[in-house]
Amino acid sequence: MLLMQQVMGLVGKSLSPDVVLRETLHLLSELLGLNRGRIVLLDDDGKSSRIRYAYGLTRHEVERGRYLPGEGVTGAVLAHGQLIIVQDIDRDENFLGRAVERENLPSGPVSFIALPIRIEQKTIGVLACHRIRTRSRALADDLSILRILATLAGQLLQLQAMLEAKTRELEQQNQILIHALEHETARYGIIGTSPPLLRAISELEKVSDSTASVLLLGESGTGKELFARALHLASPRRDAPFIKVNCAAIPDTLFESELFGYERGAFTGASTNREGLFEQANRGTIFLDEIGELPLPMQGKLLRTLQEGTITHLGGKREIRIDVRLVVATNRDLEMEVARGLFRQDLYYRLNVIPIRLPSLAERKSDIHALALNFMSRANQANQRSVNLTQEAIARLEAYSWPGNIRELANLIERIVLLAEKPIVGLADIEKFMPSGEAASAAKALAESAPGAGAAANPGTFPNVRPYAPAGSHSAAELRQALAQCGGNKSRAAQVLGMTARQFAYRWQKLALDA
């Protein structure tokens, strides 16, 4: 009874055969004197068997315990599924004594008991032990206990087999789902399967069939344009135009004509009628990036267009009805902009119908590997190079915080491809391309500074990572000075100021410097 109580306690704590069966054999020896217990199980091929669990046997003895069906007492139990009791192992010619040599056993008469372990009426193993003949306890009592334990062993092994089969099935389903998710995200051009990314895509797909405005929120460089296009592709408007507009790149004086179009003679140089971007996006989707850069007068006109579904050309009087799905994006805190009087509250409420927050790259650590390989492949093809990263180098990328998000990662990978001195870039090689703590802190400080707070970078130094500053981070004088230093080369001037050529062009156009 004590043995059964202990065994049931083990089962209550763990259903693992590794835990329960080994300790059961231990209890058989300590409490009942049924020594050198072992459980022999068929191999996967079903043609041979070996000792899987044992107590009181050395490792070498366990290794010797291998049997074919019908071989010796153990093999006979496996073959026929019947209990075999050897009263005296010294007088039974079928007893092999393979696992434990006779000189390692007590000198007196020793019995050997072997019982079949069954799963669904099929013998899959043997529970066996040695028993000293001089025990005063009745053999029938020991057999009763052993039969119960053999049945318990069969049930535990069956449960383990079921759990392993279920686990394999779930792993296969998981691989299928991952494969499907990768293809689904690839359909949108979005790479990654991290939970935050999939959550954002799920939210996007839930609202894809509606006509409500969508506000994409997130840090700069998180791929807002890609998500806006994904929303368009997931919607019934997928075959209609998708028009993207960067509000930070349009001078204030040109907003109305660019968005709503103009009539001939509306202003000097307007020699013909021209459709605006809203008309071009009719029956499709228009994406207004950096909506926080929209001037206050234009905010009112945009609100009217959203409420009435019509536009009027600059210089025109006729209202034109349009059917457009609006998606906007910003990395600004629009609520704060509303409080400061820089953004209309009624427009904010109109745009904030369905807000979707895009995760930063720091929240998508598991996607960095796939993103880095994708950017590496693109850069290699574009520049006819063959540069690859080691696992240690990729681990270094995964450990970095990426304040510039995906754009920063793409820029870094391109830099590695162009400047790497050997085809395999390891941990030591990648360190010289990674931003130093000082450079990263400076980039973060510049990104968080107020508009106009940035200063021109020293032309003689080039930071490893371009800081992602707001659109008003550099004054007109700073842009002109950098352009003059670089002989009119805007790409070089952008590098001097620590910007991309695209960022420089945005600021140049916004300040209307071309004139």
Secondary structure, DSSP 8 states (H G I E B T S, - for coil): -HHHHHHHHHHHH---HHHHHHHHHHHHHHHH-EEEEEEEEE-TTSS-EEEEEESS--HHHHHH-EE-TTSHHHHHHHHH---EEES-GGG-TT----SS-GGGS-SS-EEEEEEEEEETTEEEEEEEEEEETT-SS-HHHHHHHHHHHHHHHHHHHHHHHHHHHHHHHHHHHHHHHHHHHHHHHHHTT-----HHHHHHHHHHHHTTTS-S-EEEE--TTS-HHHHHHHHHHHSTTTTS-EEEEEGGGS-GGGHHHHHHEE-TTSSTT--S-EE-HHHHTTTSEEEEESGGGS-HHHHHHHHHHHHHSEEE-BT---EEE---EEEEEESS-HHHHHHTTSS-HHHHHHHTTEEEE---GGG-GGGHHHHHHHHHHHHHHHHT---EE-HHHHHHHHHS--TTHHHHHHHHHHHHHHH-SSSEE-HHHHHTTS--HHHHHHHHHHHHS-TT------TT---SS-----TTSS-HHHHHHHHHHTTT-HHHHHHHTT--HHHHHHHHHHTT---
